[in-house]
């Protein structure tokens, strides 16, 4: 099946895609051409390589090298001729095909060595399991990655996923504890997306069956969901969280459950997440901010830690996205988002000595001057907010913040040996946007590329597309394993330290999808779809239908 045959209903391939495809005799030729581009770029990087950055001394040189490399990859004249435009289109098409090849390679490695298991260990060539999926055989990679295969038009691989989900996936097979959050964003979200794209009813039936299993987690005095469910339906929270529920978990269920109510007509799902929303709306919030722990019994916040990274992150994006997905009718979500956005800008955004803006974490009201890879979703969130803002002054302010934060996240990438950013980076008197501690790994996370994807789609600035390509090229260079799978890095500053030997399901669901969609502008348009926090697109209510 071709890309065009795989497109969701109402989305017609643009003429330039057809023209480009006519110029590429086949997909293998495109991948071979692009591999040559990558190899040439790597040779040039090695020839001009400097010693690893020490505290920012070589920052100016690195920025100039970055600009040179971007110009070498894709010249962008102010008034391109038709021939130059064609060259740019061909480059985009080849990049898109390369990312498809990466997805296929990751999928084939998973299929060869851990089919039906949750994830892959590409070095050991065996299965990997996290204690959040309900047991080792819940096929997280298949459910999580199916929509990426579909969107990319990988017919054979998609049909393998589809047939497995239809014939074998059953949440009742779970033998271990389920993370309510992870099960919602990966399984419910992934299945609902496939229903939204294909209208095949078995996807909806399976999404509903998963959500039904999760409902006991909401049976608390406040409606705040607990984090974990045992196979018998007993709900609990993590001991390390002081038995509290976690904001980024119970606050990141609204999109999936609201859409499930819309397509099934059963009000119970929306009722559950709306009760959570109402509890958060009424809660006392320090300086208008949301701490990361809440008691499910009292509805009061249980700590003084505020974060746009781990433990807090996706709650914030679900406010603005819930308003968008509702067809701009969920006014509570918009009001709460704008209030939180204002509080974040007032209390959490700082500028380093060398001009980098970042979102710090707060503990007891005091800033911790660090920013996590997870927090690099924020450029996309703020860009989406700015896109829909009607006040011109606020629009410019929020979009400026989105672009500044994206630049900082990009700096965290280009200041490392691998040109991939670490799990956490810091801002001190001695160094900025790097880490010198133990949090220097990379586990195939998507957030930095996600932010660039949104900014490319919403501003049209070429640098964001180039930054996505630089990032995905670095991942291809440093994370691809001989088995064809991909593994995270133990230290982005010292690639010789090796890999973590885990191909995360979100690498297929998010990282590769956002990269691909950066070069496939007609696919999954943002005026018709909203991405959940696992990059599963859900339809916007009453969205315009393309001709």
C-alpha positions as CSV (number, residue, x, y, z in Angstrom):
1,X,0.0,0.0,0.0
2,X,1.3,3.5,-0.9
3,X,1.5,6.5,1.5
4,X,-1.5,8.0,-0.2
5,X,-3.6,4.9,0.4
6,X,-2.7,5.0,4.1
7,X,-3.8,8.6,4.6
8,X,-6.7,9.1,6.9
9,X,-10.0,10.0,5.2
10,X,-10.2,13.6,4.1
11,X,-6.5,14.2,3.8
12,X,-5.3,14.4,0.2
13,X,-1.6,14.2,-0.8
14,X,-0.3,17.5,-2.0
15,X,1.0,17.8,-5.5
16,X,4.5,18.5,-4.5
17,X,4.7,15.1,-2.7
18,X,3.5,13.4,-5.9
19,X,6.1,15.3,-7.9
20,X,8.9,14.4,-5.5
21,X,7.9,10.7,-5.5
22,X,8.0,10.6,-9.3
23,X,11.6,11.8,-9.1
24,X,12.6,9.0,-6.7
25,X,12.6,5.7,-8.5
26,X,12.0,3.8,-5.3
27,X,12.3,4.0,-1.6
28,X,15.6,2.2,-1.4
29,X,17.2,4.7,-3.8
30,X,16.0,7.5,-1.5
31,X,17.4,5.8,1.6
32,X,20.7,5.2,-0.2
33,X,21.0,8.8,-1.2
34,X,20.2,10.0,2.2
35,X,22.7,7.6,3.8
36,X,25.4,9.2,1.5
37,X,24.3,12.7,2.8
38,X,24.6,11.4,6.4
39,X,28.0,9.9,5.8
40,X,29.3,13.0,4.2
41,X,28.0,15.1,7.0
42,X,29.6,12.8,9.6
43,X,33.0,13.0,7.8
44,X,32.8,16.8,7.8
45,X,31.9,16.8,11.5
46,X,34.8,14.5,12.3
47,X,37.3,16.6,10.3
48,X,36.2,19.7,12.1
49,X,35.6,18.2,15.5
50,X,36.8,20.0,18.5
51,X,37.5,18.6,22.0
52,X,34.4,18.2,24.2
53,X,33.1,21.5,25.6
54,X,34.5,22.6,28.9
55,X,32.2,24.9,30.6
56,X,31.1,26.9,27.5
57,X,34.5,28.1,26.4
58,X,33.9,27.0,22.8
59,X,30.3,28.0,22.6
60,X,30.7,30.7,19.9
61,X,32.8,28.3,17.7
62,X,30.2,25.6,18.1
63,X,27.4,27.9,17.1
64,X,29.3,28.9,14.0
65,X,29.9,25.2,13.2
66,X,26.2,24.5,13.7
67,X,25.3,27.3,11.2
68,X,27.8,26.0,8.7
69,X,26.5,22.5,9.0
70,X,22.9,23.6,8.5
71,X,23.9,25.5,5.4
72,X,25.7,22.5,4.1
73,X,22.7,20.2,4.6
74,X,20.0,22.4,3.1
75,X,20.7,25.9,1.6
76,X,17.7,28.2,2.2
77,X,18.0,31.2,-0.1
78,X,15.6,34.1,0.6
79,X,14.2,33.9,-3.0
80,X,14.7,30.3,-4.1
81,X,14.4,29.5,-7.8
82,X,12.1,26.7,-8.9
83,X,15.1,24.4,-9.3
84,X,16.2,25.2,-5.7
85,X,12.7,24.6,-4.4
86,X,12.7,21.3,-6.1
87,X,16.1,20.4,-4.5
88,X,14.7,21.3,-1.1
89,X,11.6,19.1,-1.7
90,X,13.7,16.2,-2.8
91,X,15.9,16.6,0.3
92,X,12.8,16.6,2.5
93,X,11.4,13.5,0.8
94,X,14.7,11.7,1.2
95,X,14.8,12.6,4.9
96,X,11.3,11.4,5.3
97,X,12.2,8.1,3.7
98,X,15.2,7.7,5.9
99,X,13.1,8.1,9.0
100,X,10.7,5.5,7.6
101,X,13.7,3.2,7.2
102,X,14.6,3.8,10.8
103,X,11.1,2.9,11.9
104,X,11.1,-0.3,9.8
105,X,14.5,-1.3,11.2
106,X,13.4,-0.8,14.8
107,X,10.2,-2.7,14.1
108,X,11.9,-5.6,12.4
109,X,14.4,-6.0,15.2
110,X,11.5,-6.1,17.7
111,X,9.7,-8.6,15.6
112,X,12.7,-10.8,15.2
113,X,13.8,-10.9,18.9
114,X,10.9,-10.0,21.2
115,X,7.6,-10.3,19.3
116,X,4.6,-10.1,21.6
117,X,6.7,-8.9,24.5
118,X,6.6,-5.3,25.7
119,X,9.9,-4.0,24.5
120,X,13.3,-5.1,23.0
121,X,16.8,-5.4,24.3
122,X,18.5,-4.8,20.9
123,X,22.0,-5.8,22.1
124,X,21.0,-8.9,24.0
125,X,18.5,-9.7,21.3
126,X,15.8,-10.5,23.8
127,X,12.7,-9.0,25.4
128,X,12.6,-6.2,27.9
129,X,9.9,-5.6,30.5
130,X,9.0,-2.7,32.8
131,X,6.9,-3.4,35.8
132,X,4.1,-1.1,34.6
133,X,2.5,-2.9,31.7
134,X,0.6,-5.6,33.5
135,X,3.1,-8.4,32.8
136,X,5.7,-9.3,30.2
137,X,3.5,-10.2,27.4
138,X,1.3,-7.2,26.9
139,X,2.9,-6.2,23.6
140,X,3.4,-2.5,24.5
141,X,5.6,-1.8,21.4
142,X,2.9,-3.2,19.0
143,X,0.1,-1.2,20.5
144,X,2.2,1.9,20.9
145,X,3.8,1.8,17.5
146,X,0.9,0.8,15.3
147,X,-0.2,4.3,14.4
148,X,3.3,5.3,13.5
149,X,3.4,2.4,11.0
150,X,0.1,3.4,9.6
151,X,0.9,7.1,9.3
152,X,4.2,6.3,7.6
153,X,2.5,4.0,5.1
154,X,4.5,0.9,6.1
155,X,1.8,-1.5,4.9
156,X,3.3,-4.9,5.7
157,X,4.5,-3.9,9.2
158,X,1.2,-2.1,10.0
159,X,-0.8,-5.2,9.1
160,X,1.4,-7.3,11.4
161,X,0.6,-4.9,14.2
162,X,-3.1,-4.8,13.3
163,X,-3.5,-8.5,13.1
164,X,-1.8,-9.0,16.4
165,X,-3.9,-6.4,18.2
166,X,-7.1,-7.8,16.7
167,X,-6.3,-11.5,17.4
168,X,-4.1,-11.5,20.5
169,X,-4.2,-8.3,22.5
170,X,-6.5,-8.6,25.6
171,X,-6.0,-6.5,28.7
172,X,-7.5,-9.3,30.7
173,X,-4.3,-11.3,30.1
174,X,-2.5,-8.9,32.4
175,X,-0.7,-10.8,35.2
176,X,1.0,-7.9,36.9
177,X,0.4,-4.4,38.1
178,X,-0.7,-1.8,35.6
179,X,0.3,1.8,35.7
180,X,-2.9,3.7,35.2
181,X,-1.1,6.6,33.5
182,X,1.1,4.5,31.2
183,X,-1.7,2.1,30.3
184,X,-3.9,5.1,29.4
185,X,-1.5,7.1,27.3
186,X,0.0,4.0,25.5
187,X,-2.8,1.5,25.3
188,X,-6.0,3.5,25.4
189,X,-4.5,6.3,23.5
190,X,-2.9,4.1,20.9
191,X,-6.1,2.1,20.3
192,X,-8.3,5.2,20.1
193,X,-6.0,6.7,17.6
194,X,-6.2,3.7,15.4
195,X,-10.0,3.8,15.7
196,X,-9.9,7.5,14.7
197,X,-7.7,6.8,11.7
198,X,-9.4,3.6,10.4
199,X,-12.9,3.5,12.0
200,X,-12.3,-0.3,12.6
201,X,-14.5,-1.1,15.5
202,X,-12.3,-3.7,17.2
203,X,-9.8,-0.9,18.1
204,X,-12.6,1.0,19.9
205,X,-13.8,-2.2,21.6
206,X,-10.3,-2.9,22.9
207,X,-9.7,0.7,24.0
208,X,-13.0,0.5,26.0
209,X,-12.0,-2.8,27.6
210,X,-8.7,-1.3,28.8
211,X,-10.4,1.8,30.2
212,X,-13.0,-0.3,32.0
213,X,-10.2,-2.3,33.8
214,X,-8.7,1.1,35.0
215,X,-11.9,2.5,36.4
216,X,-11.4,1.1,40.0
217,X,-8.4,3.5,40.3
218,X,-10.8,6.4,40.3
219,X,-12.8,5.1,43.3
220,X,-11.4,7.5,45.9
221,X,-13.1,10.2,48.1
222,X,-11.9,13.0,45.7
223,X,-11.9,11.1,42.4
224,X,-8.2,11.6,42.2
225,X,-7.0,8.4,40.5
226,X,-4.3,6.2,42.2
227,X,-1.2,5.2,40.2
228,X,-1.3,1.4,40.2
229,X,-3.8,-1.4,39.7
230,X,-3.2,-5.0,40.7
231,X,-4.7,-7.8,38.5
232,X,-7.5,-8.1,41.1
233,X,-8.5,-4.5,40.7
234,X,-6.9,-3.2,43.9
235,X,-5.6,0.4,43.6
236,X,-2.5,1.8,45.3
237,X,0.1,4.5,45.0
238,X,3.9,4.3,44.8
239,X,5.6,4.1,48.2
240,X,8.3,6.4,47.1
241,X,5.7,9.1,46.5
242,X,4.6,9.0,50.1
243,X,1.4,7.2,49.1
244,X,0.3,10.3,47.2
245,X,-1.0,10.5,43.7
246,X,1.2,12.1,41.1
247,X,0.1,15.2,39.2
248,X,1.6,14.1,35.8
249,X,-0.2,10.8,36.1
250,X,-3.8,11.5,37.3
251,X,-3.7,14.9,35.5
252,X,-2.9,13.2,32.1
253,X,-6.0,11.1,31.5
254,X,-8.5,13.7,30.2
255,X,-8.0,13.5,26.5
256,X,-8.3,9.8,26.2
257,X,-11.3,9.4,28.6
258,X,-13.1,12.4,27.1
259,X,-12.7,11.1,23.6
260,X,-13.8,7.6,24.7
261,X,-17.1,9.1,26.0
262,X,-17.6,10.9,22.7
263,X,-17.2,7.8,20.6
264,X,-19.0,5.4,22.8
265,X,-21.7,7.6,24.2
266,X,-21.0,6.3,27.7
267,X,-20.7,9.3,30.1
268,X,-18.7,7.4,32.8
269,X,-15.3,8.0,31.3
270,X,-15.7,11.8,31.0
271,X,-17.3,11.9,34.5
272,X,-14.2,10.3,36.0
273,X,-11.7,12.8,34.5
274,X,-14.0,15.8,35.0
275,X,-14.1,15.1,38.7
276,X,-10.3,15.2,38.7
277,X,-10.3,18.5,36.8
278,X,-12.8,20.0,39.3
279,X,-10.8,18.9,42.3
280,X,-7.7,20.5,40.8
281,X,-9.6,23.6,39.9
282,X,-10.8,24.1,43.5
283,X,-7.5,23.2,45.2
284,X,-5.4,25.8,46.9
285,X,-2.5,26.4,44.6
286,X,0.7,28.2,45.8
287,X,1.3,31.2,43.6
288,X,-1.2,29.6,41.1
289,X,1.1,26.6,40.6
290,X,0.4,22.9,40.9
291,X,2.7,20.9,43.2
292,X,3.5,17.3,42.0
293,X,1.8,15.3,44.8
294,X,-1.8,15.3,45.9
295,X,-3.7,13.2,48.5
296,X,-6.4,11.2,46.8
297,X,-8.3,11.2,50.1
298,X,-8.3,14.9,50.9
299,X,-7.7,16.6,47.5
300,X,-4.9,18.7,49.0
301,X,-1.4,19.0,47.6
302,X,1.0,16.9,49.6
303,X,4.4,18.5,48.8
304,X,5.9,21.8,47.7
305,X,7.7,20.7,44.6
306,X,6.6,22.2,41.3
307,X,8.0,20.9,38.0
308,X,7.4,21.1,34.2
309,X,9.6,18.0,34.0
310,X,9.2,14.7,35.8
311,X,6.1,14.3,38.0
312,X,4.4,17.4,36.6
313,X,4.9,17.8,32.8
314,X,2.0,16.4,30.9
315,X,-0.7,17.7,33.2
316,X,-0.1,21.2,31.8
317,X,-0.2,20.3,28.2
318,X,-3.5,18.4,28.6
319,X,-5.2,21.7,29.7
320,X,-4.6,23.5,26.5
321,X,-5.0,20.3,24.4
322,X,-8.4,19.5,26.1
323,X,-9.7,22.9,25.0
324,X,-8.5,22.4,21.5
325,X,-9.8,18.8,21.2
326,X,-13.2,20.0,22.5
327,X,-13.6,22.3,19.5
328,X,-12.7,25.2,21.8
329,X,-15.7,24.7,24.0
330,X,-13.9,23.5,27.2
331,X,-13.6,26.9,28.8
332,X,-12.6,25.5,32.1
333,X,-9.5,23.9,30.6
334,X,-8.5,27.1,28.8
335,X,-9.0,29.2,31.9
336,X,-6.9,26.8,34.0
337,X,-4.2,26.7,31.3
338,X,-3.8,30.4,30.9
339,X,-3.7,30.9,34.7
340,X,-1.0,28.2,35.0
341,X,0.9,29.6,32.0
342,X,0.9,33.1,33.6
343,X,2.2,31.6,36.9
344,X,4.9,29.6,35.2
345,X,6.1,32.7,33.3
346,X,6.1,34.7,36.5
347,X,7.7,32.3,38.9
348,X,9.6,29.6,37.0
349,X,11.2,31.1,33.9
350,X,14.7,32.4,34.3
351,X,17.5,33.7,32.0
352,X,21.0,32.5,32.5
353,X,24.1,34.7,32.6
354,X,24.7,34.0,28.9
355,X,21.1,34.6,27.8
356,X,19.5,31.2,27.8
357,X,15.9,31.1,29.0
358,X,14.8,28.0,30.9
359,X,12.1,26.7,33.1
360,X,13.4,25.9,36.6
361,X,11.9,23.6,39.2
362,X,10.6,25.0,42.5
363,X,11.0,23.5,45.9
364,X,9.3,25.4,48.7
365,X,9.2,28.4,46.4
366,X,12.9,28.4,45.8
367,X,14.2,27.7,42.3
368,X,16.4,24.7,41.4
369,X,18.3,26.0,38.3
370,X,18.0,22.9,36.1
371,X,15.8,21.7,33.3
372,X,15.1,18.1,32.3
373,X,14.8,16.6,28.8
374,X,11.1,15.9,29.8
375,X,10.5,19.6,30.2
376,X,11.5,20.3,26.6
377,X,7.9,19.5,25.7
378,X,7.2,23.0,26.9
379,X,8.1,24.8,23.6
380,X,5.4,22.8,21.8
381,X,2.9,23.5,24.5
382,X,3.6,27.3,24.6
383,X,3.7,27.4,20.8
384,X,0.2,25.8,20.7
385,X,-1.1,28.3,23.2
386,X,0.4,31.2,21.2
387,X,-1.1,29.8,18.0
388,X,-4.7,30.1,19.4
389,X,-4.1,33.3,21.4
390,X,-6.2,36.2,20.1
391,X,-4.4,39.0,22.0
392,X,-1.5,40.0,19.8
393,X,0.7,41.1,22.6
394,X,0.2,37.9,24.6
395,X,0.6,35.9,21.4
396,X,4.0,37.4,20.7
397,X,5.1,37.0,24.3
398,X,4.2,33.3,24.6
399,X,5.6,32.4,21.2
400,X,8.8,34.2,22.1
401,X,9.0,32.1,25.2
402,X,8.4,28.9,23.2
403,X,11.2,29.8,20.8
404,X,13.6,30.8,23.5
405,X,13.0,27.5,25.4
406,X,13.4,25.5,22.2
407,X,16.8,27.2,21.6
408,X,17.9,26.3,25.1
409,X,16.9,22.6,24.6
410,X,18.8,22.7,21.3
411,X,21.8,24.0,23.1
412,X,21.6,21.1,25.5
413,X,22.0,18.9,22.4
414,X,24.8,20.6,20.5
415,X,27.0,21.0,23.7
416,X,27.5,17.3,24.0
417,X,29.9,14.9,22.2
418,X,27.0,13.1,20.5
419,X,24.9,16.1,19.8
420,X,22.1,14.5,21.8
421,X,21.0,16.1,25.1
422,X,21.2,14.6,28.6
423,X,18.4,13.6,30.9
424,X,18.9,16.8,33.0
425,X,20.9,19.9,32.4
426,X,21.9,22.7,34.7
427,X,22.6,26.4,34.9
428,X,25.4,27.5,37.2
429,X,28.0,30.2,37.5
430,X,30.4,27.9,35.7
431,X,28.4,26.2,33.0
432,X,25.0,26.2,31.3
433,X,22.8,23.7,29.5
434,X,25.0,20.7,30.3
435,X,25.4,18.3,33.3
436,X,28.5,17.2,35.0
437,X,26.7,14.7,37.2
438,X,25.2,11.3,36.8
439,X,22.1,12.3,34.9
440,X,23.9,12.4,31.5
441,X,22.1,9.6,29.8
442,X,19.6,9.5,26.9
443,X,16.9,7.0,26.7
444,X,15.5,7.7,23.2
445,X,13.2,10.4,24.5
446,X,11.2,12.5,22.1
447,X,10.5,15.8,23.8
448,X,13.2,18.0,22.2
449,X,12.3,16.9,18.7
450,X,8.6,17.3,19.7
451,X,9.1,20.9,20.5
452,X,10.9,21.5,17.2
453,X,8.1,19.8,15.3
454,X,5.5,22.1,16.7
455,X,7.5,25.2,16.1
456,X,8.2,24.1,12.5
457,X,4.5,23.5,11.9
458,X,3.4,26.7,13.6
459,X,6.1,29.2,12.5
460,X,7.4,27.7,9.3
461,X,11.0,28.6,10.3
462,X,13.4,26.3,8.5
463,X,15.8,26.0,11.5
464,X,13.4,23.9,13.4
465,X,13.1,21.4,10.6
466,X,16.9,21.3,10.4
467,X,17.2,20.8,14.1
468,X,14.9,17.8,13.9
469,X,17.1,16.4,11.2
470,X,20.3,17.0,13.2
471,X,18.8,15.3,16.2
472,X,17.5,12.2,14.3
473,X,20.8,11.9,12.5
474,X,22.7,11.9,15.8
475,X,20.3,9.2,17.1
476,X,20.9,7.1,14.0
477,X,24.7,7.5,14.4
478,X,25.0,6.8,18.1
479,X,21.9,4.7,19.1
480,X,21.5,2.2,16.3
481,X,22.6,-1.3,17.2
482,X,23.9,-4.0,14.9
483,X,20.6,-5.9,15.4
484,X,18.8,-3.1,13.7
485,X,17.2,-1.9,16.9
486,X,18.0,1.3,18.9
487,X,19.2,1.7,22.4
488,X,19.7,4.7,24.7
489,X,23.1,6.1,25.7
490,X,24.6,5.9,29.1
491,X,26.4,9.2,28.7
492,X,25.8,11.6,25.9
493,X,29.2,13.3,26.5
494,X,31.1,9.9,26.4
495,X,29.5,7.6,23.8
496,X,32.3,5.1,24.4
497,X,30.5,4.4,27.7
498,X,28.0,2.4,25.7
499,X,24.2,1.8,25.7
500,X,21.5,1.0,28.1
501,X,20.2,-1.9,25.9
502,X,16.5,-0.8,25.8
503,X,14.4,0.1,22.8
504,X,11.6,2.0,24.5
505,X,8.2,1.7,23.0
506,X,7.9,5.5,22.9
507,X,10.8,5.6,20.5
508,X,8.5,4.1,17.9
509,X,5.4,5.9,19.1
510,X,6.8,9.4,19.6
511,X,10.4,10.1,18.6
512,X,10.3,8.7,15.1
513,X,6.7,9.9,14.6
514,X,7.5,13.5,15.4
515,X,10.6,13.4,13.2
516,X,8.7,11.9,10.3
517,X,5.8,14.4,10.6
518,X,8.3,17.3,10.5
519,X,8.9,16.3,6.9
520,X,5.3,15.2,6.0
521,X,3.5,18.5,6.4
522,X,0.2,17.2,5.0
523,X,0.0,14.3,7.5
524,X,-1.9,14.8,10.7
525,X,-2.6,18.5,10.4
526,X,-2.8,20.4,13.7
527,X,-6.2,21.9,12.9
528,X,-7.7,18.4,12.9
529,X,-5.8,16.4,15.4
530,X,-4.4,16.8,18.9
531,X,-1.5,14.6,20.1
532,X,-1.8,12.9,23.5
533,X,1.4,12.8,25.6
534,X,2.5,9.6,23.8
535,X,2.1,11.3,20.4
536,X,-1.1,9.4,19.6
537,X,-3.3,11.9,17.6
538,X,-6.9,12.2,18.6
539,X,-9.5,14.0,16.4
540,X,-10.6,17.5,17.2
541,X,-14.3,17.9,17.6
542,X,-16.0,19.6,14.6
543,X,-12.6,20.1,12.9
544,X,-12.6,21.3,9.3
545,X,-12.7,18.5,6.8
546,X,-10.0,18.8,4.0
547,X,-11.3,18.6,0.5
